[in-house]
Amino acid sequence: MTDSEMLAMIRALLPDTYSESKDWRGGNVTERIMWLKFMVESKTEEVDRLIDILNDGRIKSQAAEIERLRSYISAQADRIQAQAAEIERLRDDLKKEIEEKLDAISTLDAWFDRRKLAHDSLDQAVVDAASGYLRTSRCGGMKQKDSDLVLAVIQNMARLSVFADLFARSTLAELTGAKP
């Protein structure tokens, strides 16, 4: 059950038309619960006085009904207060989950930023270094065909951001303390 569904159910139990009191009409769910509790407490002495009058034998059935209603109202107020506490707990859980998701999004954003920066600078540096090394190797006797194949593989890896990806992963692992 979602928060909005639970709030709608609680509001249905506490309609605006329940009381003409401006405190009731202007109050939120928690304030209405507190208003009900205050009304029960403030009417306790009056109900006790009426019960004493009724106990003389004139209207015992009405006194029992009043007591039953007082118990019912008290039980409803306690139930609503428990539901309000549950709503508050659910809000706290939702807030925690949102914070965790925002942290995860922040981590992904940092990873993509590092990957983009690395792709812009690191990949070309790797290609340039490999090209220089391969030129030196050709001078040392490496065949042109083999050198061109190795260079093509390295250029494709750079185009696919393999080097930038490895750099971003190792940097992110270093920041979070995890193994790359």
C-alpha positions in Angstrom: 0.0 0.0 0.0 1.5 3.3 -1.0 1.7 6.4 1.1 -1.0 8.2 -0.9 -3.3 5.2 -0.6 -2.8 5.0 3.2 -3.3 8.8 3.6 -6.5 8.5 1.5 -7.7 5.7 3.8 -6.9 7.7 6.9 -8.6 10.9 5.5 -11.7 8.8 4.8 -11.8 7.9 8.5 -11.4 11.6 9.4 -13.8 13.5 7.0 -13.9 17.3 7.1 -17.6 17.0 8.0 -16.9 15.1 11.3 -16.9 18.3 13.3 -17.8 22.0 12.9 -14.7 23.0 14.8 -12.3 25.2 12.9 -9.4 23.3 14.5 -10.8 20.1 13.0 -11.5 21.5 9.5 -8.1 23.3 9.3 -6.0 20.4 10.8 -4.0 17.8 9.0 -4.2 14.1 9.9 -1.9 14.3 12.9 -3.7 17.4 14.3 -7.1 15.7 13.9 -5.8 12.7 15.8 -4.6 14.9 18.5 -7.9 16.8 18.5 -9.8 13.5 18.9 -7.6 12.5 21.8 -8.1 15.9 23.4 -11.8 15.7 23.0 -11.9 12.2 24.5 -9.9 13.4 27.5 -11.8 16.6 28.0 -15.2 14.7 27.9 -14.1 11.9 30.3 -15.2 13.8 33.4 -18.5 14.7 31.8 -19.1 11.1 30.7 -18.2 9.9 34.2 -20.7 12.3 35.7 -23.4 11.2 33.3 -22.6 7.6 34.0 -23.1 8.3 37.7 -26.5 9.9 37.0 -27.4 7.0 34.8 -26.3 4.4 37.2 -29.2 5.3 39.5 -31.2 3.0 37.2 -32.9 5.4 34.8 -31.0 4.9 31.5 -28.4 2.1 32.0 -28.5 1.0 28.4 -27.6 4.5 27.2 -24.7 4.6 29.6 -23.4 1.3 28.3 -23.7 2.7 24.7 -21.8 5.9 25.7 -19.0 3.7 27.3 -18.9 1.6 24.2 -18.6 4.7 22.0 -15.9 6.2 24.2 -13.9 2.9 23.9 -14.5 2.8 20.2 -13.3 6.4 19.7 -10.3 5.8 21.9 -9.4 2.7 19.9 -9.9 4.5 16.6 -7.7 7.4 17.8 -5.0 4.9 18.8 -5.3 3.1 15.5 -5.0 6.3 13.5 -2.0 7.4 15.5 -0.3 4.0 14.8 -1.0 4.5 11.1 0.4 8.0 11.2 3.6 6.6 12.8 3.7 3.9 10.0 3.4 6.6 7.4 6.3 8.5 9.0 8.4 5.3 9.0 7.5 4.7 5.3 8.5 8.3 4.5 11.9 7.8 6.2 12.4 4.6 4.3 11.5 6.3 1.0 13.9 9.2 1.8 16.7 6.7 2.5 16.1 4.8 -0.8 16.0 8.1 -2.7 19.4 9.1 -1.2 20.9 5.7 -2.1 19.7 6.0 -5.7 21.0 9.5 -6.0 24.4 8.3 -4.7 24.3 5.5 -7.3 23.5 8.0 -10.0 26.3 10.3 -8.8 28.7 7.3 -9.0 27.6 6.5 -12.6 28.0 10.2 -13.6 31.5 10.2 -12.2 32.3 7.0 -14.1 31.0 8.4 -17.4 32.8 11.8 -16.8 36.1 10.0 -16.2 35.5 7.7 -19.2 34.8 10.7 -21.5 37.9 12.6 -20.2 40.1 9.5 -20.6 38.8 8.8 -24.1 39.6 12.4 -25.2 43.2 12.3 -23.9 44.3 8.8 -23.0 43.2 6.8 -26.1 45.1 9.0 -28.5 48.2 9.0 -26.3 48.1 5.1 -26.3 47.8 5.1 -30.1 50.6 7.6 -30.5 52.9 5.7 -28.1 52.1 2.4 -29.9 52.8 3.9 -33.3 56.2 5.2 -32.1 57.1 1.8 -30.6 56.0 0.0 -33.8 58.1 2.4 -35.9 61.1 1.5 -33.8 60.2 -2.2 -34.1 60.1 -2.0 -37.9 63.6 -0.5 -37.8 64.6 -3.4 -35.7 63.3 -6.0 -38.2 59.5 -6.3 -37.6 57.6 -6.8 -40.9 55.5 -3.9 -42.1 52.4 -6.1 -42.4 52.7 -7.3 -38.7 53.3 -3.7 -37.5 50.2 -2.5 -39.4 48.0 -5.3 -38.0 49.1 -4.5 -34.4 48.5 -0.7 -35.0 45.0 -1.4 -36.5 44.1 -3.5 -33.4 45.3 -0.7 -31.0 43.5 2.0 -33.1 40.2 -0.1 -33.0 40.6 -0.6 -29.2 41.0 3.2 -28.8 38.0 3.9 -31.1 36.0 1.6 -28.9 37.3 3.4 -25.8 38.8 0.2 -24.3 41.7 2.1 -22.7 39.5 4.9 -21.4 37.1 2.3 -19.9 39.9 0.5 -18.1 41.2 3.8 -16.8 37.8 4.9 -15.6 37.2 1.6 -13.9 40.5 1.5 -12.1 40.1 5.2 -11.0 36.6 4.6 -9.7 37.7 1.4 -7.9 40.5 3.4 -6.3 38.0 6.1 -5.2 35.5 3.6 -3.7 38.1 1.3 -2.3 36.9 -1.7 -4.4 39.0 -4.0 -6.5 39.1 -3.1 -10.2 
